[in-house]
Every structure is written in C-alpha cells, then in structure tokens.
Amino acid sequence: APMVREDGGVLAVRGRSKSPAPKETGIVLGGKAARTVEILNEAGDECISIGAATSTKTTEVCDMIGAIAKVDPDKIRLVKQVGSYPRPQSMFDEVAGRVTALGVKSFSRRPMVYDHPCIVIGAGLGGIQTMLYMRAKGRTDFVCLEKLDDFGGHSWIHVANKFTKLQTEKGTYHVDYIDYNAPTPTAFDDVQYKTWPSRDQLLRMFRDDARRHGLYECTRLNVSVEKVRPLPGSKYKYSVQTVPADDPDAPGELLVASTVLAWPGNLCHVNEIVFPGEDEFGGYIEYASFGKMDYGRTMGKEVILYGHGAFTIENVRTLLEHKCKKVYVMCRKRNLCGMKVISWMVGYADMPISGNIVLEGFQKMYDLVGFDVWSAHSVKTDSKRSFAHVSQKTVFGVTDVYFLAGYYGLMEVVVDEIKRLTHHTAHTKKGKKLPCEVILKAVGTVPSFAIDKMLGLQEMHGLWVNGDPSRSVTCNAMYVEARNFGSFSSGPGFASMIPPIVWFVDYPDDYEAVRGNLPINKPGERPGYVPAASHMLPTMTTLGALVPGLQAEMSMMDALKAKKQQSTHSPAKYIAECTREWEAYIKFFKKNGMLDGGTKPD
C-alpha cells in the first residue's frame, strides 16, 4: 500500500528501471514491500517513505531520490543514526530503516508557472478529477470548458437513458476516488448513491461534488471548442476558439491558454446500421443508445437485441424489467461479459488476478447458460489452461440478469446476422427465421473525427497531441486486452491517466525523457485520439520506466483501487446484496407470469 508522508501526502515508489516490473531486490510496491524506509532531506524538515525489500541497496534509493529531486545520484550520501552518532552508509549497504539524504535540499520541485490559464476541455469524470488533482498539487490557474449545460459528461447525459445503471461497483467510480482519504459517498441529500447507481444518481453525484469542490466557479458551461492552435513563435501559448454551444451562430470568443487538457469522450454518435426490408417489417425498430428507445413498446413481445457489447448486456436487463416475452441476443461474435461477484473480486484484490482464474470464475455462471468460456473467440490459452489472454473490441458488460434470463429461457444468444426483414420476421444469413415484433439495435457508438480536427491532431504520441506535452487528449478504453485483471471499472482507468498529463503540465521539461519512446497513433478507421490497447499499454509502461518521479504518482493512483473497493464493499455485505438482487429478479419474473416453471438455479 502507499506510504504516508509526514505532511499527510502519499507516496509509493518503484526503483528506476527500464523494465516494467521492479527487481525483487529493489524498491518495491504493495504486498511485496517487506519494510518501510523513511528518508529525510538534508535539513531534516522533509520526509518521504518508501516500501522496500529487505535487501534494497543504498544505490537504488539514491537513484530514486535523484530522479525525484533532480539531483545527481552520485552526489547523494545516505546517513543512518547509530546511537547518538550519524554513520554514512556505503554504496552497497542494505539501506537502513531511517536515513538522511545528504546532498538533497528538498524533495519538492517547483512546478512551471504559466502566463495563461490551463484549459480543461470536458466536465465529465475525467475532467472533474483532473481539476481536483491539479488543485491538490497546488495549481489553481485552470478553466474548464464544457459544451453541455452541466457536469456529468456526454456519455451519462446523452448516451445513457433513465434506466441505465453503472454496471460495476460505486467504490471505484465517484469524483473523490482520487482522494486517498475520502470515503465513497452513500447519499447526496435525499438521493441514495447505491452500489450500482442509476444514471440520475450518477449525475447527482457529479454535480453535487462539483458544487462542493467549487468547480462551477471555474467552469464555463454551454461553451463549445471549435479549434485549438499553437501560436507561432510562442512556447506554452495556444489559441482556443470557442462558440456558444446553444447558439453556434452567435459570436464566439478567442481564449489564450498555456496548456490544453482534453477529455472529449469517444461515445459520440450512433453506429448506424440499416437492414434490408425495414419498411416491410411492420414492427418497432430503434437504437438502444441516446435515449431513443421506448421500452414500453416491448411488453409481452419477442425482441431481437442486435449486438453483444456492454450496452447490449445492459439492455437485456432493461427489456426484461419492461416485461418483454423473450430476448434474442443476435451477434456475429459472442463476446464475454462479466458477472458482479467477479467484478467485485478483481477490484478487491491488491494485485491483478490472472486471466485463467478469472475465467474459472466466469465459468461458474456461464454453466447456467451452457457456454464454455474457454471456447470464446476472444480467449487464447494453452492445452493446460495455465493462462488466459482475453482480446475483444468491447469491455466486459457486467451483469447477473443475463445469466438468470438465459437459464430460464427468457434470453437466447443467436450467433448470426440479419440478412433481411419481412413482416414481423428476421431472416438470418444462416437461414433461420426468427419471429419478432421489436428489433433493438445495440451496435454501439462511434467516436468523432471532428475531435481530431478540433485539436489539430495529426498523430498522438502516448497521450499527447503531436508529441506536445502541453496538449493531452484522453478518453476511456472500449476494449479488453489483458491476461491479468485489476478492475472491470472505467474509474481506475480514468484516474491512472491523470498523473501523467498533469505531471508534464507541472514539469514540461521531463517530457524529453520519453520523447521518441512513446507509441504513435494516427487517424485511420478510427480517429487518432482513440487508441487501441496496443497503444496504451506501452504508453503507461514507458512513462513509469523513464520518469521515476512520475512512476511514484502513478503507483499511488494504482494503489487506490483496492483500498477504495475494500473500504466500500466488504465480502459478506456485497455478496448478500448480489443475492438479494438475484432473488428479487426471480420473484419479479414469477409475479409477472414470465416463467413457465423450471427449478431455481444454484
């Protein structure tokens, strides 16, 4: 776990190394730390603490201190106290539990002072937390520009509907997640913030917390950014052209910024698909996102739910809550989805859980619907199933209702595609005819190339527009690419990107350590600002390996996930809540005559 400084701050440090994982004999993190080492500056008025192995050497500690304090490690000498006398430690001694670092005046660095404000684009979770993180580090010269009329972000305000819920646990998804000491909220006045909060509960959380933190005063709502340009001949100076979002024809305003940190989101537009014969269908056809669907029209009807992404999984629940007769989930490929206990488990664990263990947990629930997870298109393994690598173009939709509905025959997965439609019938490419009266297109959303144009993005280096450390652009991942799992929630993912982008606002010269070493993403089938997993993993690894001071901040943020989950969702309480929900849906199905019998699943 991260160590606490005397000033109340938190620091967890990994030794300087170009490999992504620390050596066992070096400075280590989390559960591998066998002891704590306290390090005082020369005057003894500052102290940091690190987790270390028993055999950690003084040279490793000097390397780490030098990277943080920007001091040549060869000029640092560690001194330990022996009785009443200080005694220097030799180069290859095991570092003592408490040492003074001679040659280090201060562990603090002076952050860059700018002539113009730092502009944050977007007032969703990422933008809110970026502002709070900058403020916690002493920076207040920021302004947020948001095209919508309130906090919450495009995804929750427009893409979601009133029935949408957070699929993962609230412990890792709230504004104060990035504050080590802040508790997870339970209510906002008369509105309860539940374990799996609804869209409206989430929006209340965003807005109440933004108001509590004074963010309305530094945010300009209903302001759309049209173009960001670096001003020629000027360093740390950008023009930001804006227009009123509610009246694009009205006169705009030209702002000058020293840095621009963009959180534009990537769920921008409906992914449109049209089936031959829609005019002949005679039933109800609609898209699942952007609040278009009238779920009341599905009661007592057979529905084809087209797609198998995370929002598809959400819609299985919503359709059954509206008492549809049956859901046919039709998809080209059957992606894996998660279940609540496994989502909780990977969030609760201090270290990532290997993929084969996660899939063993998945199989317990997938047995209810007769599917072998190891046969999924997204899974790679060996004959002994000693590992599992999951690669799919959608995140895990987390649900229990999907499995319960499949067990009772209220939902059926059909791996196929619609070829054409006739009256109340879908004809598939595999020659099937499915009777239905409703088709709900849950084929996802697409990002916008207009955001690349707005940012002037030709290529993205790591998280930075055209390799400029003063212009970052970040968005949530929409894929799974892993063989070890630390969270199913997007909250920790958002938080992990904040230390790097703020670090180079404070210390822009440090970017030279990673320049030329970060992966580059260019616009192609998708906009350049939306990278794949093959881009993000080496980005975060490179940042941690080459900027040790930043690695300390990133490690601290990574450690929050388990702490927040453990303090919010105890095992007994969480499993009991999952059980109550499970029983409640069985009761609901029976009460509304949706079941023809069948035994209760174990």
N, C-alpha and C positions, 0 to 999 in steps of 0.2 A: 504494500500500500504506500501511497506517497507520504513523505515525511513532512512534519510541520516545522516551519522556521520559528525563531523566537518572536518575529514580528507578526506571527499569525498566518503568514503565507504558506504555500505548499510547494514542495519541490521533490521531484523524483528524477534521478539522473542515470543515464546509461553511459558507459565509457565510450571514448572516441574510437570508432572503428568503421571501416568501410563495409563491413558485413552487417546484414540486417539484425542479427542476433548477437548479444554480448557473449564474451567468453565466460566460462564458469568461474574463472579465477579473477574476473574483472569486477567492475562496478555493475551491480545487477538491480533488477526491479522486482517488485511484488513479492510473491511467495518464495522466490529464490534467495532473497536477501536474508543472510544469517545474522546480521547485526546492523546497528546504526553507527555511522561515523559523523561526528559533529566537527565542522570546520569553521574556525574563526578567522576574520581578517586580521591584518597586522595590528590594528589598534584594539582589537577585541570587542568592537561595538557592533559587529555584524556577524551573523552565524547562519550557515546553511547546514542541512542534514541530508545524508545520502544513505541508501541501502547498499550494503557491501557484503561480499563473501568473506569468509574467514581469512582467505589468503590474498585479499586485494592488496596490491603493492602501492607504495607511495608514488611511483612514476605514473601509474594510471590515474591516481587522484590529481596529481599535478597537471596532467594533460586535460582532465575535465575542468579544473579550476581555470586554467589558462584560456580554454575555449569560452567559458562563461564571462570571465573578467577581462578578456582581451589582453592578456599578459603572456609573454613568452614563458612556456612551462619550464624551460631551463633556468629561469631566474626566480623560480618559486622554491622555497625551502619549507618543509613541514617540521614543526617543533612540537614535541609532546611534553607534558609535565610529569616529572618523576619526583614525587615528594614535593619539596619546595623549589626544585630546580628545573628549568627548561632543558630539554635534551633534544638536539637535532636528530631526525630520522635519516638513515642512509637511503640511497636511491632504491634499493631493492628490499627494504624492510616491509613487513606487513604493516599497513597503516594502523596507527593507534585509534582508539575509540573517540578521542577528542584531541584535535591538533590545531595549531595556529599556523596560518599560511603566510610566512614572511615573503614580502615582495608583492603582496596583494593589498592595495589600499582600500578597495571596496569591491564587493561583488556586484554592485549596481552599475548599470551603464546609462548614459544619458540618451534618451530617445530623441529622434530627429524632431526639430521644431520647424513647422512649416509656416509659410506666409499666407496660405489659403486653407480653407477647411478640407477635411477628409469627407468625401461624399460616399454614403452607403446607398446603393440602389436596391430597393425592396424591403418591405416591412413584414415579411413572414418570419418564421422561426429563425432562419439563418441570419437575416438582417438584424433582428432584435438582439440575438445573442452576440453578434459582432459588436454592436454598440455597447452592450453591457461589459463585454470583455475588454474593449478599449478603455472604458471608463474605469474598470477595476485596475488597469495598469497605469492610470493617471492621465489618460488622454480624454479631453472633453471637446476638442475642436472638430467635431463631426456634425454632419447634417444628413438626414435620411430623406430620400425622395421616393414616394410611393404613388403609383398611378391609381390605386383604388382609394376608396373613401374611408378606410380604417385599417387597423392592423389585422393580421391573420394570414395573408398571402393568397395568391390566386388559386392554389390547389384546394384550400379549405373553403374559400369564399365562393368560388365559381365551379370548380370541377366536381366537388363533392355535392351530395344532396342532404336533405334533413335527416335521412335515415342512415347516413354513413357514420361509421364509428372508427376510432383508432383501433387497428387490429392487434397491435402489440400493447405492452403494459405502460401505464402512465408514468411509472417510475423513471423511465428513460426518455420521456417526451414531455417536457414542460420548459418554460422560459428559464427558471432558476436552476436547471440541470447543471449548468456550467459553474455554479457557485458551490464549492466543496461543502460548505456548512449549511446550505439552505435545505430545508425539508421539502419533500414532494407535497404539493398542495392537495387538500382534501375537499375544499369548497371555496366558492367565491360568493360571499354573502349568502343568498338563498339558493344558489346553484351548486349542486354537488359535482365535484370533479371525480368521476367514477374510475374504476380500474381500467375500463375500456371506454373512454369518454366519447360522447357523440360529437358531431360537427359543431353544434351550437355550444356545447360545453367547452370545446377547444377554443372557439372564437372568444368566448367569455374569458377564458384563461389568458389568451394573448393580450386582450385589450385591458383587462384589469391589471395585469402585471406591467404592461407598457405604461399605464397611468401611474401605478405605484412607483415605478422607476423614473418617472418624469420624462418619458421618451416622446410624449406628444409635443412637448415644448421644442424638441429638436428635430421633429419630423414634419415634412410638408406633404400633406395628402392631396390626392387628385392632381398630381404632377407627373406627367409622362416624360421620360427622357427620350429625345429624338436622336441625338448624336453626341458621342464623346470623342474629342480630338486632342492629341498633344499639341501644345502651342509651339511653333517652330522657334528654335533658338533658346528655349526655356526648359530648365530641368524642374521637375515636380510642379508642372503647371499645365492644366488641361482645361479646355472649354467644354462645358456641359450645356447643350442646348435643350431647353425644356418647353413644353406646351401644356396648357390645362387639359387634363385627361377628359374632363366632362364637356369640353368645347375646343376641339382640335383647331378650329378656325380662328380662335381668339389669339391675340398677340402672345408670343412666348417670352421667355426670359433666358438670357445667356449668363450662366454661372461660371465662376472660375474655381477650380479645385486643385489641391496638391496631390491627392490620391483619389482613386475611384475603386470602390469595392462593390462588385455587383453580385446580387443574389436574384437572378431573373426568373428562376424556375424553368422546368422543362415540360410541364404538362400544359402546353399552350393551346392546342387545337384538337378537335375530334379527329381521330384517324378514320376517315370516311371510306366506306365500302358499300357498294350497291349490288344487289343480287338481281340477275335476270328474272323478270316476272313479278317484281314487287307490285306493279299496278294491278296484277291479276290476283294477288294473294287474298285480298278482302279482309285481312285481319289487321292487327296493330303492329307496326314496326317502328322501333325507336332506338336511339343510342342511350347507353347506360350513364354516360357522364354529362356534366354541365347542366344538371337538373332538368333534363328534357323528358325523362320518363314519368308517365302517370301510372304508378304501381297499382292504383285502384282498379285499373282495367284488366288486371291479371287474375283476379279472384275466380277460382273454380276452373281455370283454363290451363291447357298444356302449353308450356313456354319453351322455346329454343333460346338458350342463353349462349350466344356465339362468342367464343374466345375461351382462354383459360389462364388469364393473368390474375394479378392480385385483386383487381376490381371485379372480375368475374366471380371470384370466391366470395367477395362481399355481397354480390347480388344474389347468390344462392340463398343466403340468409334473408335478405330483404324480400325476395319473391315469396318465400315460404311464410314469412311473417304476414304477408298480404294474402295468404291462403290460396295460392295457385294450386292447381291439381297436381302437376308434375313439372320438374325442370329437366330438360335435356341439355346438358353442357356439351356443345359441339366444338371441336377444336382440331386443328391439323396435328398438333403435338400435345400430349398430356404433360404439362409442367407439374413439378412437385409443389405442393403447398404445405404449410406447416400447421401445427396444432398448438393450442395455448400452453400446455404444460412444457413442451419442448422449447417454445419461445421464451417462457419464463426461465427454464433451466440454463440456456446458453447466456442469458442476461445475468443470471445469478452467479455464475461461475467466475472465479477470479481470472482464470486463464481460458483461452479459446478451447472449445471441445472439438475433438477430431470428427471428421465427417462420417466415418463408419459408425461411431457411437450415436451421432445424431440420426442417421438413417435407421439404426436399430430401434431407436425411439419412435421414429416415423412409422415403422412397420407395425408397431402395436396398434396404431389407429387405422392404418391402411388395410389391415386384416379385415376390418369391418366392411370394406367395400371390395374386397377380393383383388387387390392390386399389389404386385411385388415392386417395391420402390427401387430395388436394385436393377430392375429391367427398364427403368425410365430412360428416355433419350438423353436426359441431362446428366446422367451418372456415369462416371468412369471409375473402375475398380480393378482388382486383380482376382485370381481364382480363389484366394483365401479371404477376400473382402477385408484385407488388412488396412485399407484406406478407402476413402470415397471422395472423389472430386466432383462437385456439382457445378454445372455450367448451363445457365439458361437466361433468356433475354427478358425475364421478369423477376421481380422479387418474390419471396415466399408470401402468398396470401395466407394469413394466419386465421384459422377457424376451427371450430369443433362441429358446427352445424352441418358443414359439407359432408362430414363422415356419418353423422347421425342420419341425415337425409338419405345418403346413399345406402345405408344399412336397411332403412325402412322402404326403400324403393321410391322415395319421393324425388330423388335425383338420380340421373343416369348419365355417365360420361360416354359420349359417342365420338370416337376419333375419326373424323371425316370432315368434308366440306360441303357446303350448299352449292349445288350446280345450278339449280333454277327453282323457282316457286310457281305453284299453281294454287288454286283456291284452297286455303287452309291446309296446304301440304308443302313440305320441303323435300325436294328430290336431291339426293346427295351424289357425289362423284363416285361412291362405291355402290350405287344402285339401290339405296334404301329410300323408302318413302315414310316420312315422319309426319303424322297428323299434328297440327298445332294451330293455335289462333293468335299467338303472340311470338314475335321474334325480337329479342333484346340484343343489340349489338354491343358487346363489351370487348371491343377490339383495341382498346387503349387510346392514348393520346399521342400527339407528336410535338416535338419542340419546334421552335420558330427560327428560320434563317434570318429573320429581321433582327434578332438579338445580336447575331454576329455583325450585321451591318451597323447597328446602333453603336456597338463597342469598337468598331473598326478592326475587328478580329480577322487576321489573315491566317494565323496559326496560334495555337495555345501551347505554351511551354509550361508543363506542370499545371499550375492553377492560374497562370498569368498570361494576359493578353499580349501577344507578340514578344514574349520574354521581358516584359516591363514589370518590375517588382512593385510599382506603384499602381498597377491596374490588374486586379484579380477578378476572376469570374468563377463562381462555384454554384453547383446545383446537386440535388440528391441523385443517388445512383438508382438505376432502374434495371438491375440485373443481379444475378447471383454468379459469382466466380470464386469458389473457395473450396478448400479441403479441411479447413478449420473454421469454427463459427464462434464468434464472440457476442453477436446480437442479431436479432431479426428486425430491430427497430431502426428507423432512419435517424432518430435523435442523436445517438453517439456518432453516427457518420457526419452529420452536420457539425457537431462540436469538434470533431477531430480536424476539420479543415480551418477552423478559426485561428488557432495559434500560428500556423504558417503565414496566413495572409496578413495578420496583424504584426507578426514579427518583422516582416520586411517593410511595413509602414514605419515601425519604430527604428529599425536598423537596416535601411535600404542597401548599404554597402555590403552587408553579409550575403546578398544575393550573388555576388561574384563567386562565392564558394560553390554554387550549384549551377551557375550559368554554363550552358553547354552539356550539362549532365542530365537534364530533365527530359523526359519523353515529350514529343511534339505531336499534337493532334491538329489536323487540318479539316476544313469542311469537306464533306463528301456526301454520302447518303444521309447523314445527319449533320446538323450544324457543328462547327468546330468547338463551341463551348460545352458540348455534351459528349464527354469522353467515355470510352469503354473501360472495362475492368483492366485490360492490358495496359491502359494509360495510368490509372490511378494507383495501382499497387507499386510500380517502380517510382512514381512521384513521391509517395509518402516515405518509402524506404530510403530514397536518395536524400530527402530533406533531413531525415533523422541521422543518417550516416555522416553527412558532411557539415552539418551545423549543430554541434553538440548542445549548445545552449538552447536551441530550438527543440532538440530532442527531449530536453528536460520538461519543457512546456507541453509537448505532445504526449509524453508519458504520463504526466499529471492528468491530462484530459482523458486519456485512455483508462486510467485507474478509476475514474468517476463512475463508469458504467456499473461495475459490480457493487460499488458502495451504495449507489442510489437504488439499485434493484433490491439489494439485501435489506436496506433500511425501510423500504416501502412494501415489499411483498414477501412476507415470511412464508415458508413452505406450507405449513398447515393452513394458514388463512387463505393463501392463494388457491390451493387445491380444493379447499372447501367451497370457494366461490365458483370455481370451474364446475364442480359437482352440482351446485345449486342451479347454475345456468343450464347444464345438461338435462337435469330433471325437469326444469321448467319448460324446456322445449318439447320434451316427450309429453308432458301434461298438455301443452298447447296443441300439439298435433292430435292427441286423442280427443280433447274437448271439442275441436272443430271438425271432427269426423274425417281427418286426413289419413288415418291409418285403418287398414283392413284387418288388423290383428298383428301377429308377429311378437316374438319374445323380446324382452328388453335386453339391449346389448350390455355385455360385461364392462 
